[in-house]
């Protein structure tokens, strides 16, 4: 069994250990979400109605996936803690029950996705949008289980400080997915033109491929030969499953609250018609792409802090937490500057900004991009701070703080700014900016409070 890093506290050593995890995990997240970026670009070239319907369908599926992935990601802090403590059997048991949890979550969610057409119609979406979105979702739902299984196993691998295989698998899968989207979406090389359905089919096949390859990697790669991850897979262990749920459910609810706000905003953006929804999707997809870097950093923060927790070293926990926040803040600051300087060039990746029929979309997207850029600075910080709290296995209080920040304050203020102060879609995004600022402040305060009283002492 590979033992965790037990070096004495050293900023350079911790920074190196954090970057060793953060770089491949963040790169893998960017590569993975690049598929959604490519999808949006292709949707835009398939037509405005396709872009609007695809935006609605993709964010709806993404909302379900992110929520369920949050639940199964409860494996990461548990595996990291067991790794820090040198408990091999515990790592294997948590992994096995994580697969069971992925399956048990996937089945009811797939059933729910299959019946979303009625909900979209009742929410007043145009019949064409509902028809196109339903065709996309009916294919994508079959990729839910492998997507959850892959997210869970990614949490295991990161908890073991072995993130490079994830990067290789995700980059390969992303390339396959984008190529499949192009071939099936536009009907190239003799294949029929399936448009949105083709994009969904390529994505589903990719999820199954990535999940299968990661399983093979865990079975055969020399880095994992000491572990028997799937030896007792048929055994159902309710006690461990309950521990995963107890830790993972608040993470899932947190994810649902976070992405749920953006989903609600997407539906509210439909108030301003196809142009409003298209502008929102362009900015949302851009912000979502760059958000993957701090998200990967948050996974690394969870792993590093979880490993220090397993060694019962509070000083190590604090050092790991604040180093991850410092690195994340530096990165997001650079990205914000780029977004503020080149908004039209970024929007031009999705649509023709010189076309007269796109003028209203471009104008709205530029305004929203400015707000989204500022929000990203705080969004990245709050996500990394939340990853640090996950490493401490503190998930319930952050869930409540998230509800207050995103729904009670963010969505309410956004609605007020949009419809009462007549700021439109920009007002909705201003509300989300307020939410992430508050979340960043309270999560850092929470981490400081939980660790400040025992600096340098054992837990």
N, C-alpha and C positions, 0 to 999 in steps of 0.2 A: 504493500500500500504506500502511495506517495504521501509523505507527511507535509503538513502546511508549513508556511514560513514562520519560524519562531525566533527570528532575529530580534535583537533589542531594538527599542524605539529609535527610529532615525527617519528624518523627513525625506531624505533622498531615497532610502530603501522603500518607504511606504509609497512615495510618488511613483517609483519604478513598478512596484507591485500593482498599484492602481491602474497605471497606464497599460500594463501587460494584459489586464482584463478589459479595460475600457476601450482601447483602440479596436480590437477585433469585435467586441460586442457592439460598439457604436457603428462600426463599419458594416457589420452584418445587418443591423437595423436599417441603416441607410439603403443598403442594397435591396433589402426585402421590401421596404416601402417604395423603392424606385419603381416597382411594378405598378403600384397605384398611380404614381406620377406618370408613367408611360401610358397606363390605361386612360388617364384623364386627357393626355395629349391626343391619343387615338380617338377617344370619344368626341373631342372637339372637331376632329377631321371627319367624323362620321355624321356631323350635323348638330345643330343647336338643340333639337329635341332629344337626340341621343345623349348629348352632354348633360342636359338637365335630368333626364331619367337615370342615367348612369350615376350622376352625383348623388341622387336620392337613394338609389339602391346600394351603392358602395358604402356610403356612410352608415346606412342602416345595418348592413352585414358587419361592417367594421365595429359598430357599437356592440353587437352581440359577441363578436370574437374578442374584443378587448376586455369586456366584462368577464367572460368565462376564462380568458387567459389569466386575468388577475387572480381568480380563485385558485387555479392550478399552480400559479407562481408562488403559492405558499410553500412549495417544496424548496425553493431557493434558500431562504434563511435557515430552514431546518437542516438541509444538506450542508450548508456552510458551517453551521454550528457543530454538526457531527464531524465534519472534516477537521475543524479546529481542535476538537477533542480527540481525534483519532479513532472514532467509532465507526468502523467499516460496516458492521451489520446494520446499524441504524440507517446509513446511507442507502443500502440496498432495499431495506423495508420501505423507506419513504418513497423511493423511486417506483417500486412496484405498486404501491397504493396510489401514487400519483397517476399512473396509467388507468387504474380503475376509476379514479375521480374524473379523468378526462372523458371517458366513455359515458359515465353516468350524467355528466353535464351536457354532452353533445346531443343525446337522444331527444330530450324535451325541447331544446333550443331549435333543433332541426324541424320539429313539428310546428313550432311557433313561426319560424321563417316561412314555412310552406303556406301559412294562412295570412300573411301580411297584406295580400292584395285587398282584402276587405277593409283593413284598417286604413290603408292609403286612400281608398275611395271615400271612406267616411270623413277623412281629414281634408277632403276637397281637392285632391290632386287631379289634374286632367286625365281623362281616360287613356290617352296615348302614353302619358308618362307612366301610369299604373301598369299598362300592358307591357311596355318595354322593361320596366323595373322588375316586374314579376318574372319575366323570362330569364333575366339575369340571376335573380335570387334562387329560382328553382334549380339552377345548376350549382350555384355557389354553396348551397346548404350541404352538399355531399362532400365538400372539402373541410367542413367544420371540425370533425373528429381528428383528422391528421394534423390540422392546424393547431388544435389544442394539445395534442400529443407532442408535437414538435416544440411548442412553447414550454411545456412541462419539462421535457428532456433538456431543453436549452437551460432552464433554471438549474437542473442537476449539474450539467457540465460547468456552468459558470460558478456554482457553489464549490466545485472541485478545482477552481482556478485553471481550467483547461478550455479556453474559449476559441482557440484557433480552428478546431474542426467545424465549429458553427459558422465561422466566416467563410471557409471554403465551400461548405454545403449551400449556404445562402447565396453566395455570388453565382455559383453554378446554377442553382434553381432560378435565380432572377433572370439570368441570361436565357434559360429555356422558356421561362414564362413570357418574357417580352417577345421572343421569336414566335412562340405559339400564339400570342395575342395578334401579332401582325399577320400571321398566316391565316388563322381562323377568323379573325375579325374582318379582314379585308378580302379574304378569298384568294390567297396567293398560292402559286405552285400547284394549281389544279384543285385546291380545296374549295368548297362552297363558301360564299360570303355570309358569315353568321352574325356579324356585327356584335352587339352586346352579349349575345349567347356565346359567341366564339371566345370573347374575352373571359367570360366566366368559366368555360370549359378548360381553357389553357391554365387558368389559375388553380382550378380544382386538381387537375393532373399534377401540377407542380407541387401542391401541398402533400399529396400522397407520395410523390417521389422523394421530397426532402425528409419526410417522416421516416420512410423506409431506409434511406441512406444513413440517417442519424442512428437508427437502431443497429444497423450493421457496424457502424463505427464503434458503438458502445460494446458490441460483441467481440470485435476483432482487433481494434486498435490497441497497440501496446500500452498506451497511457491508461487504459481502463481494464487491463487484463486481471488486475487484482480484485475486481468487483464482479459479482454474479447478479447483475441487475434484474435478470428475467428468470432466475432459477426457480423461484417459488411464486411465479406470477399468478397461477390459479388460486392461491390462498388469499382470501378476503379477510383483512385485519381491521375490524371496525374501530378499534382504539386509535390506530395510527391515522385511519381515514378521518376520524373525528378531529384529531389534532390538525390535520391538513385543512379541514373545513373551518375550524375555529380560527386559524391564522389566515387562511386564504379568503374566506368570505368577506371580511372587511376590506381586503385588497380589491376583490371583485366589485364590491359596492362602491369603493373609492373610484375605481376605473369607470364604473357605470355612471356615477355622478359627474365625473370629468367629461367623458365622451358624450354623455347624455345631454349636457348643456349644448355642446356643439351640434348634436343631432336636432335638438329643439330649435336652435338658431337656424339650421338648414331648412326646417319646415317653415319657420317664420319668414325666412328670406323669400319663400315662394309668394309672399304677399306682394312683392314687387315684380312678379312675373318671371319668365324664363331668363331675362337678362340679369335680374338680381340673384337668382339661384346660380347662374353660370359664373358671375363675378365672385360670389362667395366660394364656389367650388375651386376656382383657380387659386384664390388666396389660401383657402383651407388646405388644399393639397400641397402648396408650397410650404406653408408653416408646418404641416404634418411631416413633410420630408426632412426639414432641418431639425425638427423636434426629436428625431430619432437619435441624434448624437447625445443630447443630455439624457435621453431615455436609456441608451446603452451605458452611459456613465452611472445612471442610477442603479442598474443591475450590478455594475462593478462595485459600487458603494455598498449595496446589500451584501454581496459576497465577502468583501473585505471586513466589514464590520461584524458580519456573522461569524467569520473565522476568529476574530479577536474575542467575540463573545464566548466562543467555544473554549478559548484559552483563559477566560475570566479576567481579561485585562482591559480595564476602563480607559487607561491612558492611551492604549492602542486604538480603542474605539473612537475617542475624541480626535486623535490625530488623523485617522482614516477619514472621518466625517468631514473635517474642515479642509483637508487636502482635496477631497472630491468636490467640495463646494467652490474652492478657489479655482480649480481647473475648469469647472463648468462655467463659472462666471466669466472667465477670460475668453472662453470659446464663444459663448453667446453674445458677448459684446462685439466681437469681430463680425459675427453674422448679422447683427442688427444694423451695423454701419453699412454693410453691403446691401441689405434690403432697402434701406432708406435712400441710398445713392442710385440704385438701378431698378426701380419698380417696373418701369415700362418694358425694359429688356426681359425681365422675368416673365411678365404677362405675355410677351410676344412668343414665348415658348409654347403657349397653349393655343392662342388664336392670332389671326392676322390683325395687328393693332392699327394698320393703315386702312383697313376696309371700313367704309362709312357705316355699314350695318352693325359693326362691332363697337362703334364710338361710345355708346352708353355703357357697355360692359367694361370697356377699358377705363373710363372715367371713374366708375364706381369701384373697380378693382384696385386702382391706384390709391384711392382714399382709404379703402379697407386695409391695403398692404401697409400703409404707414402706421395704422393702429396696431395691426398684427405684429409688426416688427418690434415695437416697444414692448408689447405684451410678451413676446418670445423671450426677452431678457429675463423677466421674472418667472416665466413658465418653466424655463430650463432650471433655474435655481430651485423652485419649489419641487420639481420632480426629483432632483438629486437629493434634496433634503428629505423627501419622502422615502427615497431608497435607503437613506441612512436609518430612518426610523424603522423601516422593514427589517433591516439587519439586526436591530434591537428587538425584533418581534413585537413592536408596538404598532398595532394596526387599527385598533378600535377607536381610540381618540382621534387620530388623523382622519378617519372616516367621517366622524362627526364634524370636525373642523372643515373638511372638504364640503360637506353639505351646506354648512353656513356660508362658506366662501363662494361657492359656485351657484347654488340655487337661491339661497335666501338673499344674497347681496348681488352677485354677478348677473344672474338672469333677470332678477327684478329691476335692477338699475338699467340694464340693457334694454329691457322692454320699455321702461319709462323714457329713456333717451330716444329710442327709435320712434315710438308712437305718440308720446306726449310732447316731446321737444322737437319732433319731426326731423330727426337726424337720420332716419331710415336705417339701412343696413350698417352704416358706420356706427350708429348708436348701439346696435346689438353687439358689435365687436368691442366698443368702448366698455360695455358691461363686462365682457369677458376679461378685458385688461384689468379692470378693477378687481375682479375675482382672483386672478393669478398673483397680483401684487399682495393681496391679503394673505393668500395661501403661502406664499414664499416667506412672509414675515412670521406667521404663526408656526410654520413647520421648523424654521430655524430656531425660533424661541423654544419650541418643544424639545428639540434635540439638545439644546444648551441646558435646559432645565433638567432633563433626565440624566445628563452626564456630568454636570458641573460640580455636584456635591461629592463626587468620588474620584476626582482627578488623581491619576497615579496609583489608585488603590485597586484591589481586586473587587469584582462584583459580589 
